[in-house]
Amino acid sequence: MSSSPAPETVTTEPRRISSLFGNVELMIVIMLGIVSVVTAYASFQAALYGSKMDSFYAQSTRLTAEAESAYLEGNQQYVQDSATLARLLELEVEISATDPVIAQLASEKHELLSFVSVSDELAAAIAWADAENEADPDFYTPPQNDDAYLESLFGTWNVLNDEAAEATLNGDEANTYGDRLTLNTVLFAVSLFLLGVAAVLKSRRAQYALIGVSTAIFAGGLALTVSIPFVSL
């Protein structure tokens, strides 16, 4: 009675696995494909981060220019208000003069100047300073120390300046990520080079050694690439 070829059936699968891993050229081709795809991904992401960096820096430049313009405008108004306040103080001194004619003229000038040159914000600051000085006569508080008044002049500058600083930080971050991805593409290029050399060698030991080094470099570059946030168009 004949026996079935059981040993051949049992050893078929191990032989296939041994054949797959024993085909070094096939392993190299598969790894070349994987490393090439990851290299293309890293290069694409680096280009996108470069574009983001340029966009953020351009935004920062624009916001900085707008902030400077807002600051100059606010500072100009601050200087004008300083001159107005100084003139109002002079007129208040003249109003308290003993000569009724001088006092009357000074009062009329004070009223006209207040109507023409004193904004609502400055008027509120004057009222705030009067209340502060009345509460503490020993210490003079100028109207232009009012926070609300200063916010009305320089609030826009503060907002734009903060936005410009944030855009610069975002640009720096994008630049850092782009540089890291570029470095990773260099690592992948080294890995591809080693795989290419391994493909033409005759010595199996040398091939496995180069494949091992290439895989280690690729794994390190892949870990660094994965740690960088994905950026879309």
C-alpha positions in Angstrom: 0.0 0.0 0.0 1.5 3.4 -1.1 1.9 6.3 1.4 0.9 9.9 0.8 3.6 12.6 0.2 2.9 14.3 3.6 6.5 15.6 4.1 6.4 17.6 0.9 3.0 19.2 1.9 4.3 20.1 5.3 7.5 21.8 4.0 5.8 23.7 1.1 5.1 26.8 3.1 8.5 27.1 4.8 10.1 26.7 1.5 8.1 29.5 0.0 9.0 31.8 2.9 12.7 30.8 2.6 12.6 31.5 -1.1 11.0 34.9 -0.6 13.6 36.0 2.0 16.4 34.3 0.1 15.7 36.4 -3.0 17.8 39.4 -2.0 17.2 41.2 -5.3 13.4 41.1 -4.7 13.8 42.5 -1.2 16.0 45.3 -2.5 13.4 46.2 -5.2 10.6 46.3 -2.6 12.6 48.4 -0.2 13.6 50.8 -3.1 10.0 51.3 -3.9 9.0 52.0 -0.3 11.9 54.3 0.4 11.2 56.2 -2.9 7.6 56.7 -2.0 8.5 58.0 1.5 11.2 60.3 -0.1 8.6 61.8 -2.5 6.2 62.3 0.4 8.9 64.1 2.5 10.0 66.2 -0.4 6.3 67.2 -1.1 5.7 68.1 2.5 9.0 70.1 2.6 7.8 72.1 -0.4 4.4 72.8 1.2 6.0 74.0 4.4 8.3 76.2 2.4 5.2 77.7 0.8 3.5 78.1 4.2 6.7 79.8 5.5 6.7 82.4 2.6 3.0 83.1 3.2 3.4 83.6 6.9 6.4 85.9 6.5 4.6 87.9 3.8 1.6 88.2 6.2 4.0 89.3 9.0 5.6 92.0 6.8 2.2 93.4 5.8 0.9 93.4 9.4 4.1 95.0 10.7 3.7 97.8 8.1 0.1 98.3 9.1 1.0 98.3 12.8 3.7 100.9 12.3 1.3 103.1 10.4 -1.3 102.7 13.2 1.4 103.6 15.8 2.5 106.7 14.0 -1.1 107.8 13.6 -1.8 107.2 17.3 1.4 108.9 18.4 0.7 112.0 16.2 -2.7 112.3 17.9 -1.1 111.9 21.3 1.3 114.7 20.6 -1.5 116.9 19.3 -3.6 116.2 22.4 -0.6 117.0 24.6 -0.4 120.5 23.0 -4.2 120.9 23.4 -4.0 120.0 27.1 -1.1 122.4 27.7 -3.1 125.2 26.0 -6.2 124.3 28.0 -4.2 124.5 31.3 -3.0 128.0 30.2 -6.5 129.1 29.5 -7.7 127.8 32.8 -5.1 129.9 34.6 -6.2 133.0 32.6 -9.8 132.2 33.5 -9.0 132.5 37.2 -7.4 136.0 36.5 -8.8 139.0 38.4 -9.3 140.9 35.2 -12.8 140.0 34.0 -12.1 140.8 30.4 -9.1 138.5 30.3 -11.1 135.8 32.1 -14.0 136.1 29.7 -11.8 135.9 26.6 -9.9 132.9 28.1 -13.2 131.2 28.9 -14.4 131.7 25.3 -11.1 130.4 23.9 -11.3 127.4 26.3 -14.8 126.5 25.2 -13.9 126.9 21.5 -10.7 124.8 21.8 -12.5 122.1 23.8 -15.2 121.9 21.0 -12.7 121.9 18.1 -9.7 119.9 19.4 -10.9 117.7 22.3 -12.1 114.3 21.1 -14.6 112.2 23.1 -11.8 109.9 24.2 -9.7 112.9 25.4 -12.7 114.4 27.1 -13.3 111.2 29.0 -9.6 111.1 29.9 -9.8 114.7 31.3 -12.9 113.7 33.4 -11.0 110.7 34.7 -7.9 112.7 35.5 -10.1 115.3 37.3 -11.6 112.6 39.5 -8.2 111.1 40.2 -6.7 114.5 41.1 -9.7 115.4 43.3 -9.3 112.1 45.2 -5.5 112.5 45.6 -4.6 116.3 45.5 -1.0 115.6 46.5 -0.3 113.6 43.3 -1.0 115.0 39.8 -2.5 112.5 37.4 -2.3 113.6 33.7 -5.3 112.8 31.5 -3.1 111.0 29.0 -2.4 108.3 31.6 -5.9 107.0 31.2 -5.8 103.4 29.9 -9.0 103.8 27.9 -7.6 106.8 26.2 -4.3 105.1 25.4 -6.2 102.0 24.1 -8.2 104.3 21.7 -4.9 105.6 20.3 -2.7 102.5 20.3 -5.2 99.6 20.5 -5.1 98.9 16.8 -1.3 98.9 16.9 -1.3 96.4 19.7 -3.6 94.1 17.9 -1.7 94.3 14.6 1.7 94.0 16.3 0.6 90.8 18.1 -0.8 89.4 14.9 2.5 90.2 13.1 4.5 88.5 15.9 2.2 85.4 15.7 2.6 85.2 11.9 6.4 85.4 12.3 6.4 82.6 14.8 4.2 80.5 12.5 6.7 81.2 9.7 9.6 80.2 11.8 7.8 77.0 12.8 7.1 76.2 9.1 10.7 76.9 8.2 11.9 74.5 11.0 9.6 71.8 9.8 10.7 72.3 6.2 14.4 72.1 7.1 13.8 68.9 9.1 11.9 67.3 6.2 14.8 68.3 3.8 17.2 66.7 6.1 15.1 63.6 6.2 15.1 63.4 2.4 18.9 63.4 2.6 18.7 60.4 4.9 16.4 58.7 2.5 18.7 59.4 -0.4 21.6 57.8 1.5 19.3 54.8 2.1 18.5 54.6 -1.6 22.2 54.8 -2.5 23.1 51.9 -0.1 20.3 49.8 -1.5 21.5 50.5 -5.0 25.0 49.4 -4.2 23.6 46.3 -2.5 21.7 45.4 -5.6 24.9 45.0 -7.7 27.1 43.2 -5.1 27.7 39.5 -5.5 28.5 38.8 -1.8 25.4 37.9 0.2 27.0 39.0 3.4 27.9 42.4 2.0 24.3 42.7 0.6 22.7 41.9 3.9 25.1 44.3 5.7 24.2 47.2 3.4 20.5 46.4 3.5 20.7 46.4 7.3 22.4 49.8 7.4 20.0 51.2 4.8 17.0 50.0 6.7 18.3 51.5 10.0 18.8 54.9 8.3 15.4 54.7 6.6 13.7 53.8 9.9 15.3 56.7 11.6 14.3 59.1 8.8 10.8 57.7 8.8 10.4 58.2 12.5 11.5 61.8 12.2 9.2 62.4 9.2 6.2 60.9 11.0 6.8 63.2 14.0 6.2 66.3 11.8 2.6 67.4 11.4 1.0 66.8 8.1 0.3 69.9 6.1 -2.2 70.1 3.2 -2.4 72.4 0.2 
